[in-house]
Amino acid sequence: MKLLNYLPVAAAVAALAFVSVGTVERAQAQEKAAPKAAKGKGAPAARYKAVTMATGLNHPWSVAWLPNGDMLVTERPGRVRLVHDGVLDPTPISGVPKVHAVRLSGLMEVLPHPNFAQNQYVYLTYTKNLKEEGPVVATTLARGRLVGKTLVDVKELLECDSWAGDGGSGSRLAWGKDGMLYMTTGASNGPTAQELTSLRGKILRLTDEGKPAPGNPFAGRPNAKAEIYSMGHRNSLGLAFNPTTGDLWNNENGPAGGDEVNVIKPGANYGWPEVSFGRTYEGQRIILTKEGTAAPVIFWAPSIAPSGMMFYTGDKFPQWKGNLFVGAQLGGTVAGNPHLERITLDANQDETARETMLVDMKQRIRDVRQGPDGLVYLLTDEENGSLIRIEPAQ
């Protein structure tokens, strides 16, 4: 897979200050070929419309479906909401663990167990405060049984090592075909993403009980956490399995620039904080490559602050089949214009083109998911956030 297949003109120009000459030359050459790849063979552009299903959600973070078609939506302050028959229940689900909801910390992912119909298990990730004064926080994984509108038998399955502060706690979940639970953990600052003694800045591979999964790459290594699947991640807010290759992909927020999408391999090191296509917040350059680290397959400079991510596999939008969708919380080349980004991939899963969607909404996209009906669903990260359905335009 190539390091970079297409970089928009403005992003390429902005990246000149810190991207190697060879990388820029490849980007420019591939950019000239990109329009032909993006056009395809006469395929008409998909016509779509955005339908608001619910408003009044306080910084919604994640959406998931139950077998009966109901939807669960998390709100960052610590609530789980139920959407039944397309209508948001005004009463939050009870029994949700207390979370540390400050700035970007709080309740994050919600994901039912693959056998929810039998066990009613729902998994949550959230930021937990370990001190009354502090904060000293830890990214935490918990599981409970959803009985009616109440979460019961709630149990903390995993508590990552703690740190002082509020940010860098982003956590997504995904079930693999191997039956294991994959979990991202953040490490915006400091060296912990490179330390095998820490669960921060990693992708973890767990059993459904939150224990290290059999066959993990660092199991048995002295002073290494057996839960670790990959390392060197900054703050990963998107996680999805590629339906074509079966590979796990993630996206993560860079510092000042350098947002990226990676193909995750067991035991691989993705470089943070030693390697990045971005700069530090103080403006210092970070090296682009280092022996023993894996390069991203897609990156953004300037940043778009990528969030939820999914591959489209449905039939409602045939033109989008196999495309990668990434929510953007920043405007990238157009400051202040968050959007939804659609990325087309070729047969080798290399990027060929990007489409910037829903710019006129001017709302931060926190999550993007394909529903069981083949439509696309979004959450907007606002104090008065919305649940939005993307459907074909008539």
PLY file of the C-alpha trace (Angstrom):
ply
format ascii 1.0
element vertex 394
property float x
property float y
property float z
element edge 393
property int vertex1
property int vertex2
end_header
0.00 0.00 0.00
1.42 3.39 -0.90
2.28 6.04 1.70
0.19 8.66 -0.05
-2.03 8.40 -3.09
-3.71 11.78 -3.33
-3.28 15.05 -1.53
-5.45 18.05 -2.39
-3.56 21.01 -3.85
-4.02 23.29 -0.84
-2.99 20.56 1.58
0.07 19.73 -0.49
1.15 23.37 -0.53
0.61 23.69 3.21
2.58 20.50 3.80
5.64 21.67 1.81
7.15 23.22 4.89
7.61 19.90 6.62
7.16 17.02 4.13
10.20 15.57 2.42
10.85 16.47 -1.22
10.37 12.87 -2.35
6.98 12.65 -0.69
5.83 15.92 -2.25
7.00 14.87 -5.70
5.04 11.63 -5.43
1.98 13.53 -4.21
2.15 15.99 -7.11
2.54 13.21 -9.68
-0.33 11.24 -8.24
-2.49 14.34 -7.95
-2.32 14.85 -11.72
-3.66 11.35 -12.23
-6.28 11.60 -9.46
-9.08 13.30 -11.44
-9.18 10.40 -13.95
-9.35 7.90 -11.10
-12.03 9.88 -9.32
-14.30 10.12 -12.36
-14.55 6.38 -12.93
-16.30 5.11 -16.05
-19.34 7.30 -16.34
-20.73 6.60 -12.85
-23.13 9.43 -11.92
-22.57 11.26 -8.66
-24.77 10.03 -5.83
-27.63 12.40 -4.97
-28.42 12.51 -1.29
-30.22 14.52 1.34
-29.67 14.99 5.08
-32.68 14.30 7.31
-32.55 15.37 10.95
-33.97 12.61 13.15
-33.33 14.14 16.58
-31.91 17.29 18.13
-31.15 18.38 21.68
-28.33 15.87 22.17
-25.50 17.22 24.33
-22.27 16.46 22.48
-23.33 13.02 21.22
-20.35 10.73 20.70
-21.38 7.31 19.42
-24.36 5.55 17.85
-25.06 1.81 17.69
-27.96 -0.48 16.79
-29.72 -3.20 18.75
-31.09 -6.30 16.98
-34.67 -4.93 17.15
-33.66 -1.79 15.24
-33.49 0.52 18.26
-30.52 2.86 18.39
-28.29 3.76 21.34
-26.60 7.17 21.41
-24.06 8.31 23.98
-23.78 11.90 25.18
-20.38 13.02 26.42
-21.66 14.32 29.81
-22.54 10.71 30.71
-25.91 9.74 29.28
-27.03 6.93 26.98
-30.15 7.71 24.95
-32.57 5.35 23.21
-34.05 5.99 19.76
-37.11 3.80 19.12
-38.96 3.81 15.79
-36.88 6.83 14.80
-37.94 8.87 17.86
-35.57 9.94 20.63
-36.77 8.85 24.08
-36.73 11.93 26.35
-35.61 9.86 29.36
-31.98 8.67 29.38
-31.15 5.06 30.17
-30.44 4.64 33.88
-27.52 2.82 35.50
-24.76 4.39 33.38
-21.44 4.73 35.26
-20.35 8.16 36.45
-17.89 9.76 34.04
-15.40 12.63 34.11
-16.97 15.00 31.60
-14.61 17.96 31.20
-13.61 19.43 27.83
-13.22 16.45 25.49
-13.34 13.83 28.23
-16.48 11.93 29.18
-18.68 9.10 27.91
-17.55 7.91 24.51
-18.26 4.63 22.76
-21.31 2.36 23.02
-21.24 -1.08 21.39
-23.57 -4.05 21.90
-22.18 -7.56 22.16
-22.51 -9.59 18.92
-24.78 -11.95 20.88
-26.82 -9.15 22.45
-30.09 -10.96 21.76
-28.94 -13.71 24.14
-26.91 -11.82 26.77
-28.09 -8.15 26.57
-24.48 -6.97 27.03
-23.61 -3.37 26.14
-20.02 -2.05 26.31
-19.07 1.55 27.13
-15.80 3.46 27.11
-15.41 6.62 29.17
-13.06 8.86 31.11
-13.04 8.11 34.82
-11.74 10.46 37.51
-9.70 8.64 40.15
-9.42 11.55 42.60
-11.83 14.02 44.14
-9.17 16.67 43.61
-7.17 16.60 40.46
-8.14 15.48 37.97
-6.31 12.18 37.69
-8.17 10.25 34.99
-8.13 6.90 33.21
-9.78 5.59 30.06
-12.12 2.82 31.19
-14.06 -0.04 29.58
-17.25 -1.24 31.26
-20.02 -3.68 30.45
-23.62 -3.96 31.61
-26.83 -5.71 30.65
-29.51 -3.54 29.08
-32.84 -4.57 30.58
-35.63 -2.35 29.31
-34.35 1.18 29.83
-31.87 0.32 32.60
-28.25 -0.82 32.53
-27.80 -3.45 35.25
-24.90 -5.57 36.52
-22.45 -2.89 35.37
-18.85 -4.05 35.72
-15.59 -2.29 34.93
-13.60 -4.64 32.70
-10.47 -2.57 32.09
-8.98 0.60 33.55
-6.00 2.03 31.70
-3.12 3.65 33.54
-3.95 7.11 34.78
-2.64 10.58 33.99
-3.22 14.11 35.20
-5.37 16.15 32.84
-8.49 16.00 30.70
-7.55 15.39 27.06
-6.18 12.50 25.06
-8.70 9.91 26.21
-10.47 9.10 22.94
-11.63 5.49 22.74
-13.45 3.53 20.03
-14.48 -0.13 19.97
-14.90 -2.68 17.18
-15.68 -6.40 17.13
-13.40 -8.52 14.98
-14.43 -11.62 13.05
-12.23 -13.47 15.54
-14.77 -12.60 18.24
-12.32 -10.28 19.98
-12.96 -6.70 21.06
-10.58 -4.04 19.71
-10.25 -0.82 21.72
-8.33 2.40 21.07
-6.71 4.46 23.82
-5.24 7.95 23.52
-1.93 9.52 24.53
-1.76 13.07 23.22
1.26 14.12 25.27
4.30 12.44 26.71
6.11 9.22 25.71
3.57 6.64 26.90
2.44 5.66 23.36
5.94 4.16 22.92
5.96 2.34 26.26
4.82 -1.28 26.39
4.33 -0.90 30.15
1.42 1.47 29.44
-1.99 0.85 27.85
-2.16 4.45 26.65
-1.61 5.34 22.98
-2.41 1.80 21.91
-4.95 -0.40 20.19
-5.90 -3.23 22.53
-7.21 -6.67 21.61
-9.44 -8.12 24.31
-11.81 -10.96 25.04
-15.42 -10.05 25.70
-14.49 -10.14 29.42
-11.90 -7.41 28.88
-8.94 -9.77 29.31
-5.92 -9.98 26.97
-6.93 -11.91 23.86
-5.04 -15.12 23.07
-2.21 -14.67 20.58
-1.59 -10.96 21.20
1.83 -9.91 19.85
3.42 -8.78 23.11
2.08 -11.51 25.38
4.84 -13.08 27.42
7.32 -10.27 26.83
8.78 -8.99 30.13
7.23 -5.70 31.33
4.84 -5.57 28.38
1.07 -5.33 28.72
-0.49 -8.42 27.16
-3.57 -6.46 26.00
-1.56 -4.43 23.45
-2.17 -5.13 19.75
-0.41 -2.08 18.25
1.38 0.98 19.63
2.49 4.51 18.82
-0.99 6.05 18.47
-1.88 9.62 19.48
-5.66 10.00 19.93
-7.64 7.57 17.81
-11.30 8.50 17.24
-12.11 6.16 14.36
-11.85 2.37 14.15
-13.29 0.05 11.48
-12.56 -3.22 9.70
-12.03 -3.02 5.96
-14.67 -5.37 4.46
-12.53 -6.06 1.38
-9.25 -7.01 3.04
-10.37 -7.81 6.58
-7.70 -5.45 7.95
-8.35 -3.18 10.89
-8.07 0.54 10.05
-7.92 3.46 12.47
-7.75 7.21 12.22
-6.08 9.48 14.71
-5.71 13.16 15.40
-2.25 14.60 14.85
-0.99 17.67 16.72
-0.80 20.68 14.37
-1.44 18.79 11.14
-0.63 15.16 10.58
-4.07 13.58 11.04
-3.82 10.09 9.62
-5.44 6.79 8.68
-3.49 3.60 9.34
-3.81 -0.05 8.42
-3.29 -1.82 11.73
-1.02 -4.85 11.92
-0.33 -6.85 15.09
2.76 -5.63 16.91
3.30 -2.64 14.61
4.51 0.74 15.87
2.81 3.79 14.30
5.37 6.26 15.55
3.74 8.76 17.90
5.21 10.89 19.46
8.51 10.32 17.66
7.09 10.34 14.11
4.30 12.46 12.64
3.36 14.41 9.52
2.38 17.27 11.83
4.19 19.77 13.99
4.14 20.27 17.73
1.77 22.96 18.98
4.86 25.12 19.51
5.60 24.84 15.77
8.53 22.44 15.90
8.85 19.88 13.13
8.52 16.18 13.90
10.43 13.67 11.79
8.39 11.99 9.05
9.82 8.49 9.12
11.81 6.26 11.42
12.99 2.70 10.92
10.64 0.27 12.59
7.55 2.48 12.38
4.58 2.12 10.03
3.55 5.02 7.79
-0.05 6.17 7.35
-1.94 5.34 4.17
-3.85 8.64 4.24
-3.00 11.89 6.00
-4.26 15.45 6.26
-2.28 18.66 6.54
-3.78 20.99 7.73
-5.80 18.99 10.23
-9.44 18.05 9.84
-9.65 16.45 13.34
-10.97 13.08 12.11
-13.53 11.32 14.26
-15.95 8.47 13.49
-15.05 6.30 10.51
-16.75 3.55 8.48
-16.60 1.65 5.21
-19.82 1.74 3.21
-21.11 -1.69 2.16
-24.81 -1.01 1.58
-27.01 -0.95 -1.51
-28.79 2.38 -1.03
-25.80 4.23 -2.53
-24.19 1.88 -5.08
-21.68 4.59 -6.09
-20.34 4.63 -2.52
-19.77 0.91 -2.12
-16.33 0.29 -0.65
-15.77 3.98 0.11
-14.26 5.13 3.39
-16.19 7.81 5.32
-14.52 9.98 7.96
-16.17 12.62 10.13
-14.28 15.93 10.29
-14.46 18.31 13.23
-12.33 21.00 11.58
-12.35 22.44 8.10
-8.84 21.42 7.03
-8.06 23.70 4.09
-11.13 25.84 4.87
-10.99 26.83 8.52
-14.27 26.73 10.37
-16.04 24.38 7.96
-16.29 20.90 9.49
-17.71 18.28 7.17
-18.04 14.63 6.20
-15.24 13.27 4.04
-15.75 10.47 1.49
-12.61 8.72 0.28
-12.64 6.42 -2.73
-10.29 3.44 -2.84
-9.06 1.34 -5.75
-8.79 -2.45 -5.91
-5.54 -2.27 -3.94
-7.27 -0.15 -1.27
-5.17 2.85 -2.22
-6.82 6.27 -2.14
-7.90 7.75 -5.47
-10.05 10.79 -4.57
-11.84 12.67 -1.80
-15.23 14.36 -1.65
-16.02 16.98 0.98
-19.67 16.61 1.98
-22.16 18.55 4.14
-19.98 21.65 4.48
-23.08 23.86 4.53
-24.21 22.26 7.80
-21.18 23.83 9.54
-21.38 21.27 12.33
-18.66 19.05 13.74
-19.21 15.42 12.73
-18.44 13.17 15.69
-19.63 9.79 14.40
-20.58 8.24 11.07
-22.11 4.76 10.79
-23.95 2.62 8.29
-27.31 1.52 9.59
-28.86 -1.93 9.10
-31.03 -0.30 6.41
-28.00 0.66 4.31
-28.39 4.38 5.02
-25.69 6.56 6.59
-26.13 8.06 10.06
-24.23 10.96 11.62
-23.87 12.59 15.02
-22.95 16.27 15.26
-20.71 17.24 18.17
-22.53 20.30 19.44
-24.19 21.38 22.69
-27.40 21.02 20.71
-26.20 18.07 18.69
-28.22 16.11 16.16
-28.76 12.61 14.88
-28.87 12.85 11.08
-29.75 10.29 8.40
-28.29 10.52 4.89
-30.65 9.03 2.32
-30.99 9.12 -1.47
-32.57 12.26 -2.87
-35.69 11.68 -4.96
0 1
1 2
2 3
3 4
4 5
5 6
6 7
7 8
8 9
9 10
10 11
11 12
12 13
13 14
14 15
15 16
16 17
17 18
18 19
19 20
20 21
21 22
22 23
23 24
24 25
25 26
26 27
27 28
28 29
29 30
30 31
31 32
32 33
33 34
34 35
35 36
36 37
37 38
38 39
39 40
40 41
41 42
42 43
43 44
44 45
45 46
46 47
47 48
48 49
49 50
50 51
51 52
52 53
53 54
54 55
55 56
56 57
57 58
58 59
59 60
60 61
61 62
62 63
63 64
64 65
65 66
66 67
67 68
68 69
69 70
70 71
71 72
72 73
73 74
74 75
75 76
76 77
77 78
78 79
79 80
80 81
81 82
82 83
83 84
84 85
85 86
86 87
87 88
88 89
89 90
90 91
91 92
92 93
93 94
94 95
95 96
96 97
97 98
98 99
99 100
100 101
101 102
102 103
103 104
104 105
105 106
106 107
107 108
108 109
109 110
110 111
111 112
112 113
113 114
114 115
115 116
116 117
117 118
118 119
119 120
120 121
121 122
122 123
123 124
124 125
125 126
126 127
127 128
128 129
129 130
130 131
131 132
132 133
133 134
134 135
135 136
136 137
137 138
138 139
139 140
140 141
141 142
142 143
143 144
144 145
145 146
146 147
147 148
148 149
149 150
150 151
151 152
152 153
153 154
154 155
155 156
156 157
157 158
158 159
159 160
160 161
161 162
162 163
163 164
164 165
165 166
166 167
167 168
168 169
169 170
170 171
171 172
172 173
173 174
174 175
175 176
176 177
177 178
178 179
179 180
180 181
181 182
182 183
183 184
184 185
185 186
186 187
187 188
188 189
189 190
190 191
191 192
192 193
193 194
194 195
195 196
196 197
197 198
198 199
199 200
200 201
201 202
202 203
203 204
204 205
205 206
206 207
207 208
208 209
209 210
210 211
211 212
212 213
213 214
214 215
215 216
216 217
217 218
218 219
219 220
220 221
221 222
222 223
223 224
224 225
225 226
226 227
227 228
228 229
229 230
230 231
231 232
232 233
233 234
234 235
235 236
236 237
237 238
238 239
239 240
240 241
241 242
242 243
243 244
244 245
245 246
246 247
247 248
248 249
249 250
250 251
251 252
252 253
253 254
254 255
255 256
256 257
257 258
258 259
259 260
260 261
261 262
262 263
263 264
264 265
265 266
266 267
267 268
268 269
269 270
270 271
271 272
272 273
273 274
274 275
275 276
276 277
277 278
278 279
279 280
280 281
281 282
282 283
283 284
284 285
285 286
286 287
287 288
288 289
289 290
290 291
291 292
292 293
293 294
294 295
295 296
296 297
297 298
298 299
299 300
300 301
301 302
302 303
303 304
304 305
305 306
306 307
307 308
308 309
309 310
310 311
311 312
312 313
313 314
314 315
315 316
316 317
317 318
318 319
319 320
320 321
321 322
322 323
323 324
324 325
325 326
326 327
327 328
328 329
329 330
330 331
331 332
332 333
333 334
334 335
335 336
336 337
337 338
338 339
339 340
340 341
341 342
342 343
343 344
344 345
345 346
346 347
347 348
348 349
349 350
350 351
351 352
352 353
353 354
354 355
355 356
356 357
357 358
358 359
359 360
360 361
361 362
362 363
363 364
364 365
365 366
366 367
367 368
368 369
369 370
370 371
371 372
372 373
373 374
374 375
375 376
376 377
377 378
378 379
379 380
380 381
381 382
382 383
383 384
384 385
385 386
386 387
387 388
388 389
389 390
390 391
391 392
392 393
